[in-house]
């Protein structure tokens, strides 16, 4: 009897052990072979809903119907710019931690304006231009892509792709196998930096020889469907949209072949929806050329579609051009998902789709329909700020720089005059609030000593980096821009700039929708949890449990 019990116990333990090993193996196999992060530049959340009746079942709707969508996801910092957005998505934190405080900013140590990814230590790989003298060196933290490489002992591949250099470089992180962006002008080539490699891979060389850009640029931009069916937009002919150089009207059709020479040659592809199709072509070439999703380890492809931003800036959110761009983007997305099904396998990849920021309706258009909106004259503002220092401190040399809604003080000059830096900053903040268009002004000292837990001042605080930011931070009225009266922009902490789509889809993702308030910084820890790796080293976001199986 005892012998039978021992045999039964042994068999039970053996079965349990085998079962546990099988479960562990299944869990191991469940990890995606490829993660694709898709950022659509300047995509407002309402582009999902406004155009939904015109989307196919295979693009945005496929992700929405079979993935997990966050309907109330927002950016939680100022400024909402491209470099900052891409960095925050992939680091899981805000500029106060990751250090990318804008696209360009005034460097108070170098005493000059700098660009987020410029780096003279490296050279262009692909041609003799300066377009590749770039690196992620100014990024102070790790990214999801870095953490995946660390977790896999540098196995697997990480690739960044975008028409814009910053949109390819910053998401790919410090350890990427490659990042590629488009050098337009007369070159019309995808390039990289010697930070990543010494020579372009053969698949990139072949793509550059294929003349795909010329193929797209030989076609005019006409609407995908009958222009009279574009009822989600205002009239095509209006005074609120920008024109291509050489055009007499901003309306369709746009004669791209004849406009090309006056609009930067190959650069014009960035400003039309064909730029997104061209990017998708390069993404597919990268997946094949690098054998992504085919190895023993998880690969990561960080991609960004930039043309949506260029079109938005020129024509605005209510234009037929933006509607047409998103209908075409839907087709490009459907085609890419179908390609991933065939090339990687339908259950073997995970996608997240989001945007780096949204955009405000054109202020001139808002004014025309009696909605409060403003244009701030920064040249006049700078003169007004100097008048303040002259009146109260008898000097017009106390301000070193004004940019990105920040005032940088000349601390050496202030000290040489025996003045108190904090008092100068406080006086400026108190006085510039009286300038037309400025809604709030906060000193750096206030942001360092007071904690704002919510609202727009919390966003301002999350975007303030003690080492790199200015001495006075400014917030304009809602719906305020500094440019001309055509086209739009972004950068604020108001909901029109912060509310963006976030959709998870594929391996490890539930089907569903959440109306809870989430922040963009929650993407990185969620994907990290899905991959069973550590989150980026300064991540402050939370895991979105309800999206994960």
Order of alpha helices (4+ residues) and beta strands (2+ residues): alpha-beta-alpha-alpha-beta-beta-alpha-alpha-beta-beta-beta-alpha-beta-alpha-beta-beta-alpha-alpha-alpha-alpha-beta-alpha-alpha-beta-alpha-beta-alpha-beta-beta-alpha-alpha-beta-alpha-alpha-beta-beta-alpha-beta-beta-beta-alpha
